[in-house]
Amino acid sequence: MTTPLLEVTDLRTEFHTERGSAQVVRGVSFSLGPGDTLGLVGESGCGKSVTALSIMGLLPGRRARTLEGSSVRFRGEELLGASRSRLCAVRGSGIGMVFQEPMTSLNPVLRIGEQVAETIREHQKGKSETIRKRVVELLDRVGIPEPDVRYNAYPHQLSGGMRQRVMVAIAIACGPDVLIADEPTTALDVTIQAQILDLLDDLQREMGMALLLISHDLGVVSRVADRVAVMYAGRIVERGRVPELFTTPSHPYTQGLLRALPRLDVPPGPLAAIPGQVPDPHDEESGCSFAPRCPDVLPRCLTQLPPEFPSPAGSTRCWLAERTAD
């Protein structure tokens, strides 16, 4: 069996706040092989971005930590607990990341060419002229017009879509095996969103990378991903292949997300909303976290955390699926 490029096992991440400890990632597990595209979806605050930061070793200092028993392996090598120098070597060259908010992710006082070149200098070295040529090629590959001119531009001189393309260029500059794209279409209009998604899809196929696409938008994920994992309150509550999960969702939360999507094939009307609020991560977990908002809640949902059961799409953490599994 081929060793996965990226293997995350029972990842648990805890933040320390004035109110105490808050576990925002609760036992997340998944793997990515060459050419795989996994979509990680869920509401804001469910732990998607913290999962990505935990993988990259970019948690905010003393305020957060991964708990004992968590594991993140890249090409079989454990990254949690690795030295700072080793993590720096993996970031960019082995695992690249496109961060949220292209408007603020770039350094406002550095020319964009220098920001792309920085990654290449760190991992691959080379002469200045060679690196500049490579940067211009990258800017051209991600669809930036007049790349030799844009090399000297500052971020404020570019549109939001162009800035996001620069972020993609930085992430792929050293040919990583895994690309993590964290909400890559945030704050972009619909047309530019589609262009960025098409670009990521093309690059993933061209370079053979594994792609972890993080989004709150199921429509975005369905456009690019092969598989999807639905996250709620720090846990993956359902996972499976995109076509099956979209047509036969098993978890009430996934069903609620899909009902909330606007559709063109049905008469216009009010969009369905999921009642209630996401639970406070400071609260002690008791039973299924979605139970207070679930229209199909059972008594045991309030006291017992469901394991993963087989589902038509793949697997789900829901006691309702136990009947089908039996």
TINU-33974 format. One record per atom (N, C-alpha, C): residue in three letters; x, y, z. Coordinates in steps of 0.05 Angstrom, whole numbers, plus 32768, in hexadecimal, padded with zeros to 4 digits. Layout:
N
alaXYZ;...
This chain:
326
met80117FE88000;met800080008000;met801280198000;thr800B802D7FEF;thr801B80457FED;thr801880568007;thr802E80608011;thr802D80728028;thr8021808C8021;pro800D8096802F;pro800180B08029;pro801680C7802A;leu801280DB801A;leu802380F3801C;leu801F81008037;leu80068104803E;leu7FFF81118057;leu7FEB81008066;glu7FF180FA807F;glu7FDF80E9808F;glu7FDB80F780AB;val7FC380FF80B0;val7FBB810C80C9;val7FAB80F880D9;thr7FB380F380F2;thr7FA680DF8103;thr7F9F80EB811E;asp7F8680EA8125;asp7F7C80F2813F;asp7F88810D8148;leu7F8781218135;leu7F92813B813B;leu7F7F814A814E;arg7F8B81538164;arg7F7C81638178;arg7F8C817C817F;thr7F7F8192817C;thr7F8D81AC8181;thr7F7E81BC8196;glu7F8C81C781A9;glu7F8181D581BF;glu7F8C81F281C1;phe7F7A820581C6;phe7F82822081CB;phe7F7E822781E8;his7F90823981F2;his7F8E8242820D;his7F84825F820D;thr7F6E8264821A;thr7F62827F821A;thr7F5E82888237;glu7F5482A0823A;glu7F4E82AA8255;glu7F38829A8263;arg7F28828D8253;arg7F12827C825E;arg7F1B825F8264;gly7F338259825C;gly7F3D823D825F;gly7F4482308245;ser7F4582168245;ser7F4D8207822D;ser7F358203821A;ala7F3A82058200;ala7F25820081EC;ala7F3181EE81D7;gln7F2581D681D5;gln7F2F81C381C1;gln7F1F81C881A7;val7F2D81D28193;val7F2081DB817A;val7F2281C68164;val7F3581B48167;val7F37819D8154;val7F3681848165;arg7F238172815F;arg7F1E815B8171;arg7F2081418162;gly7F388137815F;gly7F3B811C8153;gly7F37811A8135;val7F42812E8126;val7F3F812E8109;val7F54811A80FD;ser7F4A810A80EA;ser7F5B80F780DC;ser7F5480F780BE;phe7F6980F780AD;phe7F6580F48090;phe7F8180EF8084;ser7F8180E6806B;ser7F9A80E3805D;ser7F9780EC8040;leu7FAE80F38034;leu7FAF80FD8019;leu7FC580EF800A;gly7FBF80E47FF3;gly7FD380D87FE2;gly7FD980E97FCA;pro7FEC80E27FB9;pro7FF380F27FA2;pro7FDA80F67F90;gly7FD5810F7F88;gly7FBE81157F77;gly7FA381167F84;asp7FA181107F9E;asp7F8881117FAC;asp7F80812E7FB1;thr7F6581337FB1;thr7F5A814D7FB8;thr7F4581497FCD;leu7F4A81527FE5;leu7F3781507FFB;leu7F2C816B8003;gly7F12816E8004;gly7F058186800D;gly7EFE8184802A;leu7F068198803A;leu7EFF81988057;leu7EEC81B0805A;val7ED381AA8061;val7EBE81BF8062;val7EB181C0807D;gly7EA581D78082;gly7E9781DB809B;gly7E9381F980A0;glu7E8281FF80B4;glu7E7D821B80BB;glu7E97822880C6;ser7E97824380C6;ser7EAD825280D2;ser7EAF824A80F0;gly7EC7824680F9;gly7ECC823F8115;gly7ECB8221811B;cys7EC982108106;cys7EC781F3810B;cys7EE281E6810E;gly7EF881F58108;gly7F1281E9810C;gly7F2181E380F3;lys7F1781EB80DC;lys7F2481E580C2;lys7F3F81F180C0;ser7F40820C80C4;ser7F5A821A80C1;ser7F6E821280D7;val7F64820D80EF;val7F7682048104;val7F8281E980FE;thr7F7281D880F0;thr7F7D81BE80E7;thr7F9581C380D4;ala7F9181D580C1;ala7FA781DB80AE;ala7FBF81E780BD;leu7FBB81F980CF;leu7FD2820580DE;leu7FE081F180EF;ser7FD181DE80FA;ser7FDD81C8810A;ser7FEF81B780F8;ile7FE681B180E0;ile7FF681A180CE;ile801081AF80C7;met800E81C980C2;met802581D980BA;met803781E180D1;gly802F81DC80EA;gly803F81E48101;gly803F82028105;leu8028820F80FF;leu8026822C8100;leu801382368115;leu800E8225812A;leu7FFD822E813F;leu80098245814F;pro7FF98257815A;pro8003826F8166;pro8010826A8181;gly802982638181;gly803B82628198;gly802F825481B1;arg8030826281C7;arg8027825681E1;arg8009825481E3;arg7FFB826081D1;arg7FDD826181D4;arg7FD0824781CA;ala7FDF823681BB;ala7FD2821F81B0;ala7FE6820881AE;arg7FDC81EF81AF;arg7FED81D881AC;arg7FDD81C081A2;thr7FEB81AE8195;thr7FDF8194818E;thr7FE2818181A6;leu7FCE817181AB;leu7FCE816081C2;leu7FDC814681BD;glu7FE4813981D2;glu7FF2812081D1;glu7FE0810B81C3;gly7FEC80FB81B2;gly7FDD80E781A2;gly7FD780F18186;ser7FD9810B8181;ser7FD581158166;ser7FEC810E8154;ser7FE7810B813B;ser7FFC81048128;ser7FF88111810D;val800D811D8102;val800D812780E7;val8026811D80D9;arg8023810B80C6;arg803980FF80B8;arg803A8109809B;phe805281128092;phe805781198077;phe806B8106806B;arg806380F78057;arg807480E2804B;arg807F80D08061;gly806E80C98074;gly807580B7808A;gly808480C380A1;glu808C80DD809F;glu809B80EA80B4;glu808880FA80C6;glu808B80F680E0;glu807A810480F3;glu8083812280F5;leu806F813480F1;leu8075815080F2;leu8070815D810D;leu805D8152811C;leu8057815D8136;leu806F81578148;gly807A816C8154;gly809181698164;gly80AB816B8155;ala80AA816E813B;ala80C38171812B;ala80D0818C8132;ser80EA818E812D;ser80F881A78132;ser80EF81BD8120;arg80F481D68129;arg80EC81ED8119;arg80F981ED80FD;ser811381E580FD;ser812181E480E3;ser811581D080D0;arg810D81B980DB;arg810181A480CA;arg80E681AD80BF;leu80D681BA80D0;leu80BC81C480C7;leu80C081D980B2;cys80D381EB80B5;cys80D981FF80A1;cys80E181F38086;ala80EF81DC8087;ala80F781CE806F;ala80E081C28061;val80CC81B88070;val80B481AB8064;val80A181C08059;arg809D81D68068;arg808B81EB805E;arg809681F78044;gly808581F88031;gly808D82048017;gly809781F08004;ser80AA81DF800C;ser80B581CC7FF9;ser80A581B27FF9;gly809C81A98011;gly808C81908012;gly806F81958014;ile806781A88024;ile804B81B08027;ile804981CE8023;gly803981D6800F;gly803481F3800A;gly801981FA8015;met80158214801A;met7FFB821D8025;met7FF38238801A;val7FDA82398011;val7FCE82528008;val7FBC825B8020;phe7FC38272802C;phe7FB5827B8044;phe7F9C828B803D;gln7F8B828E8051;gln7F73829F804E;gln7F7B82BC8049;glu7F6782CB803F;glu7F6982E8803D;glu7F8182F1802C;pro7F7F82EF8012;pro7F9582F98001;pro7F9A83178004;met7F878325800F;met7F8A83428013;met7F9F83488029;thr7FA28336803C;thr7FB4833B8052;thr7FCB83278055;ser7FCB83128045;ser7FDF82FD8048;ser7FFB8305803D;leu7FFB8318802A;leu80148321801E;leu80208338802E;asn803B833A802E;asn80498350803B;asn80448369802A;pro8038837E8036;pro803183968026;pro804983A6801D;val806183A28029;val807783B38022;val808D83A58011;leu8087838C8009;leu8099837D7FF8;leu808C83797FDC;arg809C837C7FC7;arg809283767FAC;arg808B83597FAA;ile807783537F9A;ile806C83377F9A;ile808183247F8F;gly8092832D7F7C;gly80A6831B7F72;gly80B983127F88;glu80C083247F9A;glu80D2831D7FB0;glu80C5830A7FC3;gln80AB830C7FC7;gln809D82FB7FD9;gln809B82DE7FCE;val809982DB7FB4;val809982C17FA8;val80B682B67FA9;ala80C982C77FA3;ala80E582BF7FA2;ala80EF82B57FBD;glu80E482C07FD2;glu80EE82BA7FED;glu80EB829C7FF2;thr80D582907FEA;thr80D282737FEE;thr80E682637FDF;ile80EC826B7FC6;ile80FF825C7FB5;ile811B825F7FC2;arg812282777FCB;arg813D827A7FD7;arg814082697FF0;glu812B82677FFF;glu812C82588018;glu8131823A8013;his8124822F7FFE;his812482127FFB;his813682087FE4;gln813982187FCF;gln8148820F7FB8;gln8161821F7FB0;lys816482357FBD;lys817B82477FB7;lys817C824E7F9A;gly819482557F8F;gly8197825C7F73;gly819F82797F6F;lys81A8827F7F57;lys81B0829A7F50;lys819782AD7F4E;ser819C82C67F52;ser818682DA7F52;ser817782DA7F38;glu818682D97F22;glu817982DA7F07;glu816882C17F02;thr817282AA7F0B;thr816482917F08;thr814A82927F19;ile814C829C7F31;ile8134829D7F42;ile812082B07F37;arg812982C77F2D;arg811682DB7F22;arg810882CE7F0A;lys811682C07EF9;lys810A82B37EE2;lys80F5829F7EEB;arg80FB82907EFF;arg80E8827C7F0A;arg80CF828A7F15;val80D382A07F23;val80BC82AF7F2E;val80AA82B97F18;val80B582C47F03;val80A682CE7EED;val809682B77EE0;glu80A282A07EDE;glu809482887ED3;glu807D82807EE4;leu808182817EFF;leu806C827A7F11;leu8055828E7F10;leu805B82A87F0F;leu804682BC7F0D;leu803682B87EF3;asp804482B17EDE;asp803682AC7EC4;asp802582937EC6;arg802F827E7ED4;arg802082657ED6;arg800782697EE6;val8006827A7EF9;val7FEE827E7F09;val7FDB82937EFD;gly7FE2829C7EE6;gly7FCF82AD7ED7;gly7FD182CB7EDC;ile7FE982D47EE5;ile7FED82F17EE9;ile7FF782FE7ECF;pro7FE983117EC3;pro7FF2831D7EAA;pro800B832E7EAE;glu801B832F7E99;glu8034833E7E9A;glu804583377EB3;pro804B831E7EB7;pro805883167ED0;pro807383247ED4;asp8082832A7EBF;asp809C83377EC3;asp809883537ECE;val808183607EC7;val807B837B7ED2;val807083787EEE;arg805E83657EF2;arg805183617F0C;arg806683597F22;tyr807C834E7F1A;tyr809183467F2C;tyr8097835D7F40;asn809783757F35;asn809F838C7F45;asn8088839B7F52;ala807083907F50;ala8058839C7F5B;ala805683967F79;tyr804983A97F87;tyr804383A47FA3;tyr802683997FA6;pro8020838A7FBC;pro8006837E7FBE;pro7FEF83917FBA;his7FF183AA7FC4;his7FDA83BC7FC2;his7FD483C47FA5;gln7FE783BE7F93;gln7FE383C57F77;gln7FD583AF7F67;leu7FCE83997F75;leu7FC183827F69;leu7FA5837F7F73;ser7F9483737F63;ser7F78836D7F6C;ser7F7983557F7F;gly7F6283507F8C;gly7F6183397F9E;gly7F67831F7F90;gly7F5C831B7F78;gly7F6183037F69;gly7F7E82FF7F62;met7F8B83157F5A;met7FA883147F53;met7FB8830D7F6C;arg7FB183197F83;arg7FC083137F9B;arg7FBD82F57FA2;gln7FA682EA7F9F;gln7FA382CE7FA5;gln7FB382BD7F92;arg7FB682C57F79;arg7FC782B77F66;arg7FE482B87F6F;val7FEC82CF7F7A;val800882D17F85;val800B82BD7F9C;met7FF782BB7FAD;met7FF882A97FC4;met7FFB828C7FBA;val7FED82857FA4;val7FEF826B7F99;val800B82667F8E;ala8016827B7F80;ala803282797F76;ala804682747F8C;ile804382817FA2;ile8055827D7FB9;ile805282607FC3;ala803A82577FC5;ala8035823C7FD0;ala804082267FBF;ile804182297FA4;ile804A82147F92;ile806782197F88;ala8074822E7F92;ala808E82367F87;ala80A282207F88;cys80A2820F7F9C;cys80B681FA7F9F;cys80AB81DE7F99;gly809481DD7F8B;gly808981C37F83;gly808181B17F9A;pro807181BA7FAC;pro806A81A97FC4;pro805A81907FBC;asp805B817C7FCD;asp804C81647FC8;asp802F81677FD2;val802B81787FE5;val8010817D7FF0;val800B819B7FF0;leu7FF381A37FE8;leu7FEB81BF7FE8;leu7FD281C27FFA;ile7FD481D3800E;ile7FBD81D9801F;ile7FB281F58017;ala7F9981F6800E;ala7F8D820F8006;ala7F778215801A;asp7F7C8229802B;asp7F6A82308040;asp7F5882478037;glu7F3F82418031;glu7F2B82558028;glu7F3882668011;pro7F41825A7FFC;pro7F4F82697FE7;pro7F3D827C7FD7;thr7F23827B7FDB;thr7F11828D7FCC;thr7F0482A27FDE;thr7F0D82A47FF6;thr7F0282B88009;thr7F0482D57FFD;ala7EEF82E47FFF;ala7EEE83007FF7;ala7EF183057FD9;leu7EEF82F07FC9;leu7EF082F37FAC;leu7ED582F07FA0;asp7ED082FE7F8A;asp7EB682FC7F7D;asp7EB382E17F6F;val7E9B82DA7F67;val7E9582BF7F5E;val7EA682B77F46;thr7EA982CA7F33;thr7EB982C47F1B;thr7ED682BE7F22;ile7EE282CF7F33;ile7EFE82CA7F3B;ile7F0082B17F4B;gln7EED82AB7F5C;gln7EED82927F6B;gln7EF0827A7F58;ala7EE0827A7F43;ala7EE182647F30;ala7EFC82627F23;gln7F0882797F1C;gln7F2282797F10;gln7F37826E7F23;ile7F3782757F3C;ile7F4A826B7F4F;ile7F47824D7F53;leu7F2E82447F55;leu7F2982277F58;leu7F3382177F40;asp7F2E82227F28;asp7F3882157F10;asp7F5682147F10;leu7F63822A7F19;leu7F80822B7F1A;leu7F8B82157F2D;leu7F7F82137F45;leu7F8881FF7F58;leu7F8481E37F4D;asp7F6E81DF7F3F;asp7F6881C47F34;asp7F7D81BE7F1E;asp7F8381D17F0D;asp7F9781CD7EF8;asp7FB281C77F03;leu7FBA81D77F17;leu7FD581D37F23;leu7FD781B87F31;gln7FC181B17F3F;gln7FC281977F4D;gln7FC681807F39;arg7FB881817F23;arg7FBB816C7F0F;arg7FD6816D7F01;glu7FDF81847EFB;glu7FF881887EED;glu8010817F7EFE;met801081867F18;met802681807F29;met802381667F39;gly800C815A7F38;gly800781417F47;gly800681457F65;met8000815D7F6E;met7FFF81627F8B;met7FE781567F97;ala7FE881517FB1;ala7FD0814D7FC1;ala7FC681687FCA;leu7FAC816C7FC9;leu7FA081867FCF;leu7F8C81837FE6;leu7F9081937FFB;leu7F7C81958011;leu7F6F81B0800E;leu7F5681B08006;leu7F4781C98001;leu7F3481CE8018;ile7F3981E48026;ile7F2981EB803E;ile7F1582018036;ser7EFB81FD803C;ser7EE782108035;ser7ECE820D8046;his7EBF82238048;his7EA582218055;his7E8F821D8040;asp7E97821C8027;asp7E84821C8010;asp7E8582018002;leu7E6F81F28005;leu7E6D81D87FF8;leu7E6F81DA7FDA;gly7E6481F07FCF;gly7E6681F37FB2;gly7E8281F57FA8;val7E9382037FB7;val7EB082057FB0;val7EBD81E97FB0;val7EB781DA7FC5;val7EC481C07FC8;val7EBB81AD7FB2;ser7EA181AD7FAB;ser7E96819B7F97;ser7EA381A07F7C;arg7EAD81B87F77;arg7EB981BF7F5D;arg7ED481B27F59;val7EE381AD7F6F;val7EFF81A57F6D;val7F0481897F7A;ala7EF881847F91;ala7F00816D7FA2;ala7EF681527F97;asp7F05813D7F9D;asp7EFC81217F98;asp7EED81177FB1;arg7EF8811E7FC8;arg7EEC81157FE1;arg7EE7812E7FF3;val7ED4812B8005;val7ECE81418017;val7ECB81378033;ala7ED581478046;ala7ED181418063;ala7EC38159806F;val7EAC8154807C;val7E9C81698088;val7EA3816B80A5;met7EAA818380AE;met7EB4818880C9;met7EA0819880D9;tyr7E9C819080F2;tyr7E8A819F8103;tyr7E95819E8120;ala7E9881B5812C;ala7EA281B78148;ala7EBB81A7814D;gly7ECE81A9813A;gly7EE8819C813E;gly7EEA817F8135;arg7ED38173812C;arg7ED481578124;arg7ECB81548107;ile7ED5814080F9;ile7ECB813980DF;ile7EB2812780E4;val7E9B813180DC;val7E82812380E1;val7E78811280CA;glu7E83811780B2;glu7E7C8107809A;glu7E92810A8086;arg7E9780F48077;arg7EAB80F58062;arg7EA480E2804C;gly7EAD80E88034;gly7EA780D6801E;gly7EAD80E38003;arg7EA780D47FEE;arg7EAC80DF7FD3;arg7E9780F47FCD;val7E9F81097FBE;val7E8E81207FB9;val7E7381197FAD;pro7E7181097F97;pro7E5681057F8B;pro7E4380F77F9F;glu7E4D80E37FAD;glu7E3B80D47FC0;glu7E3380E57FD8;leu7E4680F57FE3;leu7E4081057FFA;leu7E2C811B7FF3;phe7E2D81267FDB;phe7E1B813B7FD4;phe7DFF81307FCE;thr7DFD81187FC5;thr7DE3810C7FBE;thr7DD680FD7FD5;thr7DE780F07FE5;thr7DDC80E07FFC;thr7DEB80E68016;pro7DE980FF801F;pro7DF681068039;pro7DE880F78050;ser7DF880EF8063;ser7DED80DF807A;ser7DEB80F08094;his7DFE81028098;his7DFE811180B1;his7DEA812880AF;pro7DDA812D80C3;pro7DC7814480C3;pro7DD4815F80BE;tyr7DED816280C7;tyr7DFB817B80C2;tyr7E02817E80A5;thr7E0C81698098;thr7E11816A807B;thr7DF78170806C;gln7DE281638074;gln7DC881688067;gln7DC08185806A;gly7DC481908081;gly7DBD81AC8086;gly7DCD81BF8075;leu7DE781B98072;leu7DF881CA8061;leu7DEF81CA8044;leu7DE881B2803B;leu7DDF81B0801F;leu7DC481BD801A;arg7DB281BC802E;arg7D9881C9802C;arg7D9B81E7802B;ala7DB181F18037;ala7DB5820E8039;ala7DC18219801F;leu7DC98208800C;leu7DD482127FF3;leu7DBE821B7FE0;pro7DC182327FD4;pro7DAE823B7FBF;pro7DAF82297FA7;arg7D9882237F9B;arg7D9882117F84;arg7D87821D7F6E;leu7D9082177F55;leu7D8282227F3D;leu7D6D820E7F33;asp7D6D81F57F3C;asp7D5B81E17F31;asp7D4181DE7F42;val7D3D81F07F55;val7D2481EF7F65;val7D18820B7F66;pro7CFE820D7F6B;pro7CF182277F6C;pro7CFE82387F82;pro7D0082537F7D;pro7D0C82647F91;pro7CFC82657FAB;gly7D0A82687FC1;gly7CFE82697FDB;gly7D12826E7FF0;pro7D0A82708009;pro7D1D8275801F;pro7D31825E8021;leu7D4A82658027;leu7D5F8251802B;leu7D5B82458047;ala7D60822B8049;ala7D5E821E8063;ala7D7782268074;ala7D73822A808D;ala7D89823080A0;ala7D8B821B80B5;ile7DA3821780BF;ile7DA7820480D6;ile7DA2821480EF;pro7D8F820D8100;pro7D8A821D8118;pro7DA0821A812C;gly7DA2822D813F;gly7DB5822B8155;gly7DD08235814E;gln7DE382308160;gln7DFE823A815D;gln7E1282248160;val7E2A82288155;val7E4082158159;val7E4882158176;pro7E4D81FD8182;pro7E5381FC819F;pro7E6D820A81A6;asp7E6F821481BE;asp7E87822181C8;asp7E9D820C81CC;pro7EB4820F81C0;pro7ECA81FB81C3;pro7ED481F981DF;his7ECE820C81F1;his7ED6820A820D;his7EC581F5821C;asp7EAD81F08212;asp7E9B81DE8220;asp7EA481C1821E;glu7EA081B28233;glu7EA681958233;glu7E948187821F;glu7EA08175820F;glu7E90816781FB;glu7E8081518208;ser7E6681508202;ser7E55813B820C;ser7E42813281F6;gly7E47811A81EC;gly7E36811181D6;gly7E3E811E81BC;cys7E2C811E81A9;cys7E30812A818F;cys7E2E81498191;ser7E4281578186;ser7E4281748188;ser7E2B81818178;phe7E2181738164;phe7E0C817E8154;phe7DF08179815F;ala7DEE81698174;ala7DD48160817F;ala7DC281788186;pro7DCB818E8192;pro7DB981A48199;pro7DAD81B18180;arg7DB881AE8169;arg7DAE81BA8150;arg7DA181A6813D;cys7DA2818D8145;cys7D9A81778132;cys7D7B81738132;pro7D6F8172811A;pro7D52816D8119;pro7D4B8150811F;asp7D5F813E811D;asp7D5981218121;asp7D668116813A;val7D6B8127814E;val7D7A811F8166;val7D6D81088174;leu7D7D80F6817E;leu7D7480DF818E;leu7D7E80E381AB;pro7D7280D781BF;pro7D7B80DA81DB;pro7D9980D481DE;arg7DA380BF81D1;arg7DBF80B881D5;arg7DD280CC81C9;cys7DC880DC81B6;cys7DD980F081A9;cys7DE3810581BD;leu7DD4810981D3;leu7DDB811D81E6;leu7DF0811481FA;thr7DF480FA81FB;thr7E0780EF8210;thr7E1D80DE8204;gln7E1A80D481EC;gln7E2E80C281E1;gln7E3980CC81C6;leu7E5480CE81C4;leu7E6080D781AB;leu7E5F80C08197;pro7E5380C58180;pro7E5180AF816C;pro7E6C80A8815F;pro7E72808F815B;pro7E898087814B;pro7E84808B812D;glu7E978085811D;glu7E9280868100;glu7E84806D80F7;phe7E6E807180E8;phe7E5F805A80DC;phe7E62805C80BE;pro7E60804580B0;pro7E6080468092;pro7E4780558089;ser7E4A80638072;ser7E3380728066;ser7E35806E8048;pro7E208075803A;pro7E218073801C;pro7E3880828010;ala7E408098801B;ala7E5580A88010;ala7E7180A0801A;gly7E7280948032;gly7E8B808D803E;gly7E888086805B;ser7E87809A806D;ser7E8380958089;ser7E7780AE8096;thr7E6A80AA80AD;thr7E5E80C180BB;thr7E5E80BC80D9;arg7E6080D180E9;arg7E5D80CF8106;arg7E4180D7810E;cys7E2F80C4810C;cys7E1380CA8113;cys7E0680B0811C;trp7DF780B28132;trp7DEA809A813C;trp7DD48090812A;leu7DC980A2811A;leu7DB4809A8107;leu7DBF808580F3;ala7DD9808880EC;ala7DE5807680D9;ala7DEA805A80E4;glu7DE8805780FF;glu7DEC803C810B;glu7DD780288101;arg7DBF803280FD;arg7DA9802080F4;arg7DAF801680D8;thr7DB9802880C6;thr7DC0802080AB;thr7DD8800C80AB;ala7DEB801280BD;ala7E03800180BF;ala7DFC7FE580C8;asp7DE87FE380DA;asp7DDF7FC980E4;asp7DD07FBA80CE;
